[in-house]
Amino acid sequence: MQSVAEAVARITEGIAPLAVESVGLGDALGRVLATDIRSPITLPHWDNSAMDGYAVRGVDIAGASTDSPIMLPVLETIAAGAFPTRALGAREATRIMTGAPIPEGADTVVRVEDTDAGLTQVQVRNDRDREKNIRRRGEDLTEGTIALPTGMPLGAAQIGVLASVGQATVAVHRRPRVAILGSGDELVDLDHFDEVRAGRKIVSSNAYTLDALVRLNGGIPIALGHAADMREAMRALLERALAERPDLIVTSAGVSVGEFDHTRAALEEIGAEMALWRVRMRPGAPVGFGTIAGIPWIGLPGNPVSVMVTFELFVRPTIRRMLGHTRLHRRPVTVTLEEPVRIGAKLTHFLRAIVTTRPDGSLTARLTGPQGSGILTSMSLANALLVVPEDRPELPAGERLSALLLTEDASTSATFAL
């Protein structure tokens, strides 16, 4: 049985970014750049005003105050998108809007709030802006420099940069297609909820959860349903998955040691190469990994919470690697326990927790409640996984531990990995 760190390394070491494709800028959000983007232009193109006000020479407004204002004639008004027609001389001003080019001779923009907002002449009442409020040509980018590097995840700011340098299409790594399948005679889809209401079946919630997790992390789910608890049925479903030619196969349930857990046997029958079986963790010890016809397979447990925890630790990094991310895991944060915590088995535990921020900026954590691996509502309450090492079975309130933040919550101030 391997440790979590060993299992993560084993699963991700052979995974490489997928092939490169070109997508329109509108479809690039959340993708990862596969090439450097060099700017074909200098930004800004010209010195321009950082605010609405008056372009002047700093020396001409020295000493200006409310009690001793300085009056200057206004040569013209330059709107954003327009250009100056006159150079600025001594003791002259040009009315200017944010983004408009600075006229020759000016080295200062006085904010309009420090003036009487005059149109033909202006009264300057403060000299705090001397030699300020000008955005210099090229202070953002110069022609030929790298605007965004290879491997950069594309968020809203990066999309804006790409647009500003005229990049209508970008080269990114292809999104992985992830086949999702499960097993269990007790499972039905939502269209058979009457059987759930009658107490005969349960909803295959893992299928919906995994579909959502794959989408949230940038993959394309291929929902294949679930097999009956028979080896032949599981084998047929795995063969159907292979026919889809996915980039990754994820199964839930059937990887434990129960009489009706047939996934391993079915995998072996179709020639899977097994590299990992079981991890020293709770919840989620029954985790498998291998390849089927060259396609990586990750087998997750069947309990709903175990599925989410093991997806976070093993599947999410795999998808991110395929997308081209260089940072595969969330950054751990240090938290202080609000309550004592006790674990049973000598395994690394990942407990559902709520992390909040104290007024001093430090983080605290408390459990969501009972930690049974079938209590899916506890995951809906959690914004973090509290990591309890196997050699620390009892922890008092006030103890400091690591936590993995799962969602960007208003009650926390931590920074998340992209």
C-alpha positions in Angstrom: 0.0 0.0 0.0 1.5 3.3 -1.1 1.5 6.7 0.6 -0.6 9.5 -1.0 2.6 11.3 -2.2 3.9 8.1 -3.8 0.6 7.4 -5.4 0.3 10.9 -6.9 3.8 10.7 -8.2 3.2 7.3 -9.7 0.0 8.4 -11.5 1.2 11.7 -12.9 4.8 10.8 -13.8 3.8 9.3 -17.2 1.2 11.9 -18.1 2.1 14.5 -20.7 0.3 17.5 -22.0 -2.1 16.7 -24.9 -1.7 17.8 -28.5 -1.9 21.5 -29.4 -4.9 23.0 -31.1 -5.8 26.5 -32.1 -8.9 28.1 -30.6 -10.7 31.4 -30.9 -10.1 33.8 -28.0 -13.7 33.5 -26.9 -13.1 29.8 -26.3 -9.6 30.1 -24.6 -10.7 30.8 -21.0 -9.4 28.2 -18.7 -7.0 26.7 -21.2 -3.2 26.7 -21.1 -0.9 28.4 -23.6 1.2 26.0 -25.7 3.4 28.7 -27.2 4.9 32.0 -26.2 2.9 35.0 -27.3 5.0 37.9 -28.4 3.6 41.4 -28.8 3.6 42.8 -32.3 3.1 46.3 -30.9 4.3 48.6 -28.2 1.7 49.3 -25.4 0.8 52.0 -24.8 1.6 53.4 -28.2 2.1 56.9 -26.8 2.5 58.7 -23.5 -1.1 59.1 -22.3 -3.1 60.6 -19.4 -3.9 58.4 -16.4 -6.9 60.5 -15.5 -9.2 63.3 -16.5 -7.5 66.7 -15.9 -5.1 69.2 -17.4 -1.7 68.5 -19.1 0.8 71.1 -17.9 4.4 71.7 -17.1 5.2 70.8 -13.5 7.3 73.8 -13.0 4.3 76.0 -13.9 2.1 74.8 -11.0 4.7 74.7 -8.3 3.3 76.1 -5.1 -0.3 76.1 -6.3 -2.8 75.8 -3.4 -6.4 76.6 -2.5 -5.2 79.9 -1.0 -2.8 80.6 -3.8 -4.2 79.1 -7.0 -2.4 79.4 -10.4 -4.3 80.5 -13.5 -3.4 79.0 -16.9 -4.9 79.5 -20.3 -6.4 76.3 -21.9 -5.2 75.7 -25.4 -7.6 72.9 -26.4 -9.4 69.8 -25.2 -8.1 66.3 -26.1 -10.7 63.5 -25.8 -9.8 59.8 -25.6 -9.3 58.8 -29.2 -8.2 62.2 -30.3 -4.7 63.7 -30.7 -3.2 67.0 -29.6 -2.8 69.7 -32.3 -0.6 72.1 -30.4 2.5 71.7 -28.3 2.4 73.0 -24.8 4.4 76.1 -24.0 5.3 77.8 -20.7 2.4 78.6 -18.4 -0.1 76.9 -20.7 -2.5 74.0 -20.1 -4.4 71.5 -22.3 -7.6 69.9 -21.1 -7.2 66.1 -21.4 -9.3 63.0 -20.8 -8.1 59.6 -19.5 -6.2 57.7 -22.2 -5.6 60.7 -24.5 -2.1 61.3 -25.8 0.0 63.8 -23.9 0.9 67.0 -25.8 4.5 67.8 -26.5 6.0 69.9 -23.7 3.8 68.5 -20.9 5.2 66.4 -18.0 2.3 66.5 -15.6 -1.5 65.9 -15.6 -3.3 67.8 -12.9 -6.5 65.9 -11.8 -9.7 67.8 -12.5 -10.6 67.7 -8.8 -7.7 70.0 -8.0 -9.0 72.7 -10.5 -12.0 74.7 -11.2 -12.6 72.6 -14.3 -12.4 75.7 -16.6 -12.7 75.4 -20.4 -10.8 78.4 -21.7 -8.7 79.0 -18.6 -8.1 76.8 -15.6 -7.4 77.6 -11.9 -5.0 75.0 -10.5 -5.4 74.7 -6.7 -2.9 71.9 -5.7 0.5 71.0 -7.0 0.5 67.4 -5.6 0.5 66.0 -9.2 3.7 67.6 -10.4 5.3 65.1 -12.9 2.7 62.5 -12.2 -0.3 60.9 -13.9 1.3 60.1 -17.2 1.4 56.5 -18.6 4.6 56.2 -20.5 4.9 54.7 -24.0 5.8 51.0 -23.7 5.4 50.7 -19.9 3.1 47.7 -20.4 4.7 46.0 -23.4 7.3 46.7 -26.1 7.2 45.3 -29.6 8.7 41.8 -29.7 8.7 41.1 -26.0 6.8 38.1 -24.6 3.3 39.1 -23.5 2.4 35.7 -22.1 4.7 32.7 -21.8 4.1 29.0 -22.7 2.3 27.2 -19.9 0.3 30.3 -18.7 -3.2 29.4 -17.6 -5.7 31.8 -19.3 -7.9 33.7 -16.9 -9.8 36.9 -17.5 -6.6 39.1 -17.3 -4.7 36.9 -19.7 -7.6 37.0 -22.2 -7.5 40.8 -22.0 -3.7 40.8 -22.7 -4.2 38.5 -25.7 -6.9 40.8 -27.1 -4.7 43.9 -26.6 -2.0 42.4 -28.8 -4.4 41.3 -31.5 -4.3 37.6 -30.8 -7.7 36.5 -32.2 -6.7 32.8 -31.9 -4.3 31.0 -29.6 -2.5 27.7 -29.5 -3.5 25.7 -26.4 -3.4 22.1 -25.3 -6.4 20.0 -26.2 -8.9 19.4 -23.4 -8.8 15.8 -22.2 -11.8 13.5 -23.0 -12.6 11.6 -19.8 -14.7 8.4 -19.9 -16.7 8.0 -16.7 -18.2 4.7 -15.7 -19.3 2.9 -12.5 -20.8 -0.3 -11.3 -23.4 -1.4 -8.8 -26.7 -3.3 -9.0 -28.2 -0.8 -6.6 -27.7 2.2 -8.9 -30.2 4.0 -11.1 -30.2 7.3 -13.0 -32.5 10.2 -12.2 -35.1 9.1 -14.7 -35.8 6.1 -12.4 -36.1 8.0 -9.2 -39.5 6.3 -8.5 -37.4 3.3 -7.5 -35.4 5.4 -5.2 -38.5 6.8 -3.6 -39.8 3.3 -3.1 -36.6 2.4 -1.3 -35.4 -0.2 -3.8 -32.5 1.7 -5.4 -30.2 4.7 -4.9 -29.3 7.4 -7.4 -25.9 7.0 -9.1 -24.8 10.3 -7.7 -21.1 9.5 -8.4 -21.8 9.8 -12.2 -23.2 13.3 -11.8 -20.5 14.3 -9.3 -17.7 13.1 -11.6 -19.2 14.7 -14.6 -19.3 18.0 -12.8 -15.7 17.6 -11.4 -14.3 16.8 -14.9 -16.0 19.9 -16.4 -14.9 22.1 -13.5 -11.3 21.1 -14.1 -11.3 21.6 -17.8 -12.0 18.1 -19.1 -14.7 16.8 -21.4 -16.8 14.1 -19.7 -18.0 11.0 -21.6 -20.8 9.6 -19.5 -21.0 5.8 -20.0 -23.3 4.9 -17.1 -22.8 1.9 -14.8 -22.5 -1.8 -15.1 -24.3 -4.5 -13.1 -22.2 -6.3 -10.5 -20.9 -8.9 -12.9 -17.5 -9.2 -14.3 -18.9 -9.7 -17.8 -20.9 -6.5 -17.5 -18.0 -4.5 -16.3 -15.8 -5.8 -19.0 -18.3 -4.8 -21.7 -18.5 -1.3 -20.3 -14.7 -1.0 -20.2 -14.6 -2.1 -23.8 -17.2 0.4 -24.7 -15.0 3.1 -23.0 -12.0 2.0 -25.0 -14.0 2.3 -28.2 -14.5 6.0 -27.4 -10.7 6.5 -27.5 -10.7 8.8 -24.4 -7.6 10.4 -23.0 -8.4 9.1 -19.5 -10.8 6.4 -18.1 -12.2 7.0 -14.6 -14.2 4.3 -12.8 -16.0 4.5 -9.5 -16.7 1.5 -7.3 -15.7 -2.1 -7.8 -12.1 -1.6 -6.8 -12.3 -2.9 -3.2 -12.1 -6.5 -2.1 -15.8 -7.4 -1.8 -17.3 -10.4 -3.5 -19.0 -8.2 -6.1 -16.1 -5.9 -6.8 -15.2 -7.1 -10.4 -13.4 -4.1 -11.8 -9.9 -5.5 -11.3 -10.7 -8.9 -12.8 -12.4 -7.2 -15.8 -9.4 -5.0 -16.3 -7.0 -7.9 -16.3 -9.2 -9.8 -18.8 -8.9 -6.9 -21.3 -5.1 -6.7 -20.9 -4.8 -3.8 -18.5 -1.4 -3.1 -16.9 -1.8 -2.4 -13.2 0.6 -0.1 -11.5 -1.2 0.8 -8.3 -3.8 -0.7 -6.0 -4.7 0.9 -2.6 -3.3 4.0 -0.9 -2.6 4.7 2.8 -5.4 7.2 3.2 -9.0 7.7 4.5 -11.4 8.1 3.0 -10.5 6.5 -0.3 -8.0 3.7 0.3 -9.2 1.5 -2.6 -7.6 3.5 -5.5 -6.3 1.8 -8.6 -4.2 3.0 -11.5 -2.9 1.5 -14.7 -3.2 1.6 -18.4 -5.6 0.0 -20.9 -4.3 -0.1 -24.4 -2.1 2.8 -23.6 -4.9 4.8 -22.0 -4.5 5.7 -18.4 -7.1 4.4 -16.0 -7.8 5.6 -12.5 -10.2 3.5 -10.3 -11.9 5.4 -7.5 -13.9 3.9 -4.6 -17.6 3.8 -4.6 -18.5 5.9 -1.5 -19.6 9.4 -2.6 -17.1 11.3 -0.3 -14.3 9.0 -1.2 -14.9 9.7 -4.9 -14.6 13.4 -4.4 -11.5 13.2 -2.2 -9.7 10.8 -4.5 -10.7 12.8 -7.6 -9.1 15.9 -5.9 -5.9 14.1 -5.1 -5.4 11.9 -8.2 -7.7 12.7 -11.1 -7.5 16.5 -10.9 -3.7 16.6 -11.2 -3.9 14.2 -14.1 -6.3 16.3 -16.0 -4.3 19.4 -15.2 -1.1 17.8 -16.6 -3.0 16.9 -19.8 -4.1 20.5 -20.1 -0.5 21.7 -19.9 -0.5 23.1 -16.3 2.8 23.1 -14.6 1.2 23.5 -11.1 -0.8 20.4 -10.6 -1.9 20.7 -6.9 -3.5 23.2 -4.7 -1.1 25.1 -2.3 -1.6 23.9 1.3 -2.4 26.5 3.9 -1.7 26.4 7.6 -4.8 26.4 9.8 -5.4 26.3 13.6 -7.9 23.8 14.8 -11.0 25.2 16.5 -11.8 21.9 18.1 -10.0 18.6 19.0 -9.6 16.0 16.2 -9.1 12.3 16.6 -8.5 9.7 13.9 -8.7 6.0 14.1 -6.7 3.9 11.6 -3.0 4.7 11.1 -3.7 6.3 7.7 -3.4 9.9 6.4 -6.9 11.4 6.8 -8.5 14.0 4.6 -11.3 15.5 6.7 -14.0 17.8 5.5 -13.5 21.1 7.1 -14.7 24.8 7.0 -11.8 27.2 7.0 -12.4 30.8 8.0 -10.2 33.9 8.5 -9.6 35.6 11.8 -9.3 39.4 12.0 -5.5 39.1 12.1 -5.5 37.2 8.8 -4.7 33.8 10.3 -6.9 30.8 9.3 -8.8 28.5 11.5 -10.6 25.2 10.7 -13.5 23.2 12.1 -15.0 19.9 10.9 -18.2 19.9 9.0 -19.6 17.3 11.3 -19.6 13.5 11.1 -17.0 12.3 8.6 -18.6 9.1 7.3 -17.6 8.5 3.6 -21.2 8.2 2.6 -22.3 11.7 3.9 -22.1 13.6 0.7 -23.8 16.7 2.2 -20.7 17.1 4.4 -18.7 17.8 1.1 -21.2 20.4 0.1 -20.5 22.3 3.4 -16.7 22.0 3.2 -14.4 24.5 1.6 -11.3 22.5 2.5 -9.7 19.2 3.2 -7.9 19.0 6.6 -4.8 16.9 6.2 -4.2 14.8 9.3 -0.9 12.8 9.2 -1.1 9.1 10.1 1.3 9.6 13.1 -0.9 12.2 14.8 -4.0 10.3 15.9 -5.1 12.9 18.5 -4.9 16.6 18.1 -6.1 19.2 20.6 -7.8 22.5 19.8 -5.2 25.1 18.9 -3.0 22.6 17.0 -1.7 23.7 13.6 -2.3 21.6 10.5 -2.2 21.8 6.7 -5.4 22.2 4.7 -6.2 22.1 1.0 -8.7 24.8 0.1 -11.3 23.5 -2.4 -13.3 26.6 -3.2 -12.8 30.3 -3.2 -14.9 31.2 -0.2 -15.7 34.8 1.0 -14.7 33.8 4.5 -11.1 32.9 3.6 -8.2 35.0 2.4 -6.0 32.3 1.1 -4.5 32.2 -2.4 -5.4 29.3 -4.6 -3.3 27.6 -7.2 -4.3 28.2 -10.7 
